[in-house]
Amino acid sequence: MRDETKCSSCVGWSYEEKLLHIAPSGAQCRLLSSYKLNLDRGVDTVRRLILADVARFQEMGAQKYADDLKIVLACFAAECLSDASDCQEKPAPE
């Protein structure tokens, strides 16, 4: 099995482009929206909240939920970590 770095380089995607190719579900978008309600506490704080939740759910054995949170984290990074001033609430798809 190839690792992500090799696969990304095979198709010529940069790290940011790879994040943009994620197609989150409606539930994942709603989850992201709920985390973004905490943006007044800072982008880094929200990132740490998501990471802590990923670790907690993995520890409990809830791998599917942890995987959902990893997608949420990738979407959050694509939207907010590249330029925090552009991070705004986006409506979840229906």
LUMMI-266663 format. One line per field, with one value per residue: residue in three letters; residue number from 1; x, z, y of N, C-alpha, C in turn. Coordinates in steps of 0.1 Angstrom, whole numbers, m for minus. Example, Ala and Ser with C-alpha at 12.3 -4.5 7.8 and 13.67 -1.06 7.14 Angstrom:
2
res [ALA, SER]
n [1, 2]
neast [132, 128]
nup [78, 71]
nnorth [m57, m22]
caeast [123, 137]
caup [78, 71]
canorth [m45, m11]
ceast [132, 129]
cup [78, 79]
cnorth [m33, 0]
//
This chain:
94
res [MET, ARG, ASP, GLU, THR, LYS, CYS, SER, SER, CYS, VAL, GLY, TRP, SER, TYR, GLU, GLU, LYS, LEU, LEU, HIS, ILE, ALA, PRO, SER, GLY, ALA, GLN, CYS, ARG, LEU, LEU, SER, SER, TYR, LYS, LEU, ASN, LEU, ASP, ARG, GLY, VAL, ASP, THR, VAL, ARG, ARG, LEU, ILE, LEU, ALA, ASP, VAL, ALA, ARG, PHE, GLN, GLU, MET, GLY, ALA, GLN, LYS, TYR, ALA, ASP, ASP, LEU, LYS, ILE, VAL, LEU, ALA, CYS, PHE, ALA, ALA, GLU, CYS, LEU, SER, ASP, ALA, SER, ASP, CYS, GLN, GLU, LYS, PRO, ALA, PRO, GLU]
n [1, 2, 3, 4, 5, 6, 7, 8, 9, 10, 11, 12, 13, 14, 15, 16, 17, 18, 19, 20, 21, 22, 23, 24, 25, 26, 27, 28, 29, 30, 31, 32, 33, 34, 35, 36, 37, 38, 39, 40, 41, 42, 43, 44, 45, 46, 47, 48, 49, 50, 51, 52, 53, 54, 55, 56, 57, 58, 59, 60, 61, 62, 63, 64, 65, 66, 67, 68, 69, 70, 71, 72, 73, 74, 75, 76, 77, 78, 79, 80, 81, 82, 83, 84, 85, 86, 87, 88, 89, 90, 91, 92, 93, 94]
neast [8, 6, 19, 5, 20, 35, 13, 1, 22, 23, 0, 4, m5, m4, m1, m22, m39, m46, m61, m83, m96, m112, m144, m167, m193, m228, m233, m207, m200, m218, m208, m183, m192, m202, m178, m166, m181, m166, m146, m141, m125, m101, m82, m62, m70, m94, m85, m70, m90, m105, m84, m81, m105, m105, m85, m97, m120, m108, m94, m116, m125, m142, m139, m150, m163, m140, m127, m144, m140, m114, m117, m132, m112, m93, m108, m112, m86, m80, m98, m93, m67, m48, m52, m63, m79, m97, m114, m146, m180, m197, m225, m239, m241, m272]
nup [0, m9, 6, 18, 10, m13, m30, m33, m46, m69, m83, m85, m66, m44, m8, 1, m21, m20, 4, m5, m21, m6, 0, 21, 41, 47, 74, 84, 76, 92, 117, 115, 113, 139, 154, 145, 157, 179, 171, 181, 202, 190, 162, 165, 189, 183, 165, 182, 199, 181, 175, 200, 204, 184, 194, 218, 209, 194, 214, 228, 211, 190, 161, 136, 141, 149, 124, 109, 123, 116, 89, 92, 105, 84, 66, 81, 83, 57, 52, 73, 84, 65, 61, 85, 86, 65, 73, 75, 85, 67, 50, 55, 31, 18]
nnorth [m12, 22, 51, 82, 105, 96, 89, 114, 128, 114, 120, 147, 165, 192, 197, 214, 212, 185, 185, 199, 181, 165, 154, 163, 149, 158, 156, 158, 184, 198, 192, 204, 231, 234, 233, 256, 275, 282, 299, 324, 320, 315, 303, 284, 272, 260, 241, 225, 216, 199, 180, 169, 158, 138, 121, 113, 99, 79, 66, 56, 37, 43, 44, 52, 76, 90, 90, 106, 130, 135, 141, 164, 180, 182, 197, 220, 229, 234, 255, 274, 274, 282, 309, 327, 349, 347, 328, 318, 312, 286, 275, 243, 216, 204]
caeast [0, 13, 16, m2, 29, 37, 1, 0, 32, 20, m10, 9, m12, 2, m8, m34, m48, m51, m72, m95, m103, m121, m158, m173, m208, m236, m230, m193, m201, m225, m199, m173, m199, m203, m165, m164, m187, m156, m136, m138, m114, m89, m81, m54, m78, m104, m77, m66, m103, m107, m74, m83, m117, m100, m78, m106, m128, m99, m92, m128, m127, m152, m130, m158, m164, m127, m124, m152, m134, m102, m121, m135, m100, m87, m116, m109, m73, m81, m105, m89, m53, m40, m53, m73, m88, m107, m122, m160, m190, m202, m237, m237, m249, m284]
caup [0, m9, 17, 12, 3, m26, m38, m36, m56, m82, m91, m86, m57, m32, 5, 1, m31, m15, 13, m12, m28, 3, m2, 33, 41, 54, 89, 87, 75, 104, 128, 113, 117, 154, 159, 141, 166, 189, 165, 189, 211, 182, 152, 171, 200, 176, 159, 193, 203, 171, 177, 213, 202, 176, 203, 227, 202, 191, 227, 232, 200, 181, 149, 125, 145, 148, 110, 106, 128, 108, 77, 97, 107, 71, 60, 89, 80, 43, 53, 83, 88, 55, 63, 95, 84, 55, 78, 78, 86, 55, 52, 52, 20, 22]
canorth [0, 34, 61, 94, 114, 91, 91, 128, 132, 107, 128, 161, 174, 198, 194, 221, 206, 173, 188, 204, 170, 158, 157, 159, 146, 169, 155, 163, 199, 204, 191, 215, 243, 235, 237, 270, 285, 285, 307, 336, 315, 314, 292, 273, 266, 251, 230, 217, 209, 188, 170, 163, 149, 127, 113, 108, 89, 67, 59, 48, 27, 49, 48, 59, 90, 96, 93, 118, 142, 137, 149, 178, 187, 185, 208, 232, 233, 240, 268, 284, 275, 288, 323, 328, 361, 343, 317, 322, 301, 283, 267, 229, 212, 196]
ceast [9, 10, 11, 7, 32, 25, m1, 9, 29, 10, m7, 1, m3, m6, m22, m44, m54, m62, m85, m102, m111, m135, m166, m188, m215, m233, m217, m193, m208, m216, m188, m180, m200, m189, m162, m171, m177, m145, m132, m127, m101, m88, m73, m62, m88, m97, m74, m79, m106, m97, m77, m95, m114, m94, m87, m115, m120, m97, m104, m132, m138, m144, m138, m159, m151, m123, m132, m145, m121, m105, m125, m122, m93, m95, m113, m96, m73, m88, m98, m74, m44, m40, m65, m83, m99, m116, m136, m169, m196, m214, m234, m246, m261, m285]
cup [0, 2, 10, 5, m11, m35, m42, m47, m69, m90, m91, m77, m47, m20, 5, m9, m27, m5, 6, m20, m19, 1, 11, 32, 48, 68, 92, 86, 87, 116, 127, 117, 132, 160, 156, 149, 177, 183, 173, 199, 203, 174, 158, 182, 194, 171, 170, 199, 194, 174, 190, 212, 194, 185, 212, 221, 198, 203, 231, 222, 190, 168, 138, 128, 145, 134, 105, 110, 121, 95, 81, 99, 94, 65, 68, 85, 66, 44, 62, 86, 78, 57, 72, 92, 73, 61, 82, 78, 72, 57, 48, 40, 25, 15]
cnorth [12, 44, 74, 104, 109, 92, 105, 133, 126, 115, 143, 170, 180, 194, 201, 216, 193, 175, 192, 193, 162, 163, 153, 157, 158, 168, 161, 178, 205, 203, 202, 229, 245, 238, 251, 280, 289, 294, 319, 333, 314, 302, 280, 265, 256, 239, 220, 209, 197, 177, 162, 153, 137, 117, 106, 96, 77, 59, 50, 37, 31, 54, 55, 73, 97, 99, 105, 130, 145, 145, 163, 186, 191, 197, 221, 237, 240, 254, 278, 285, 282, 304, 325, 339, 357, 332, 322, 310, 299, 274, 252, 225, 203, 184]
//
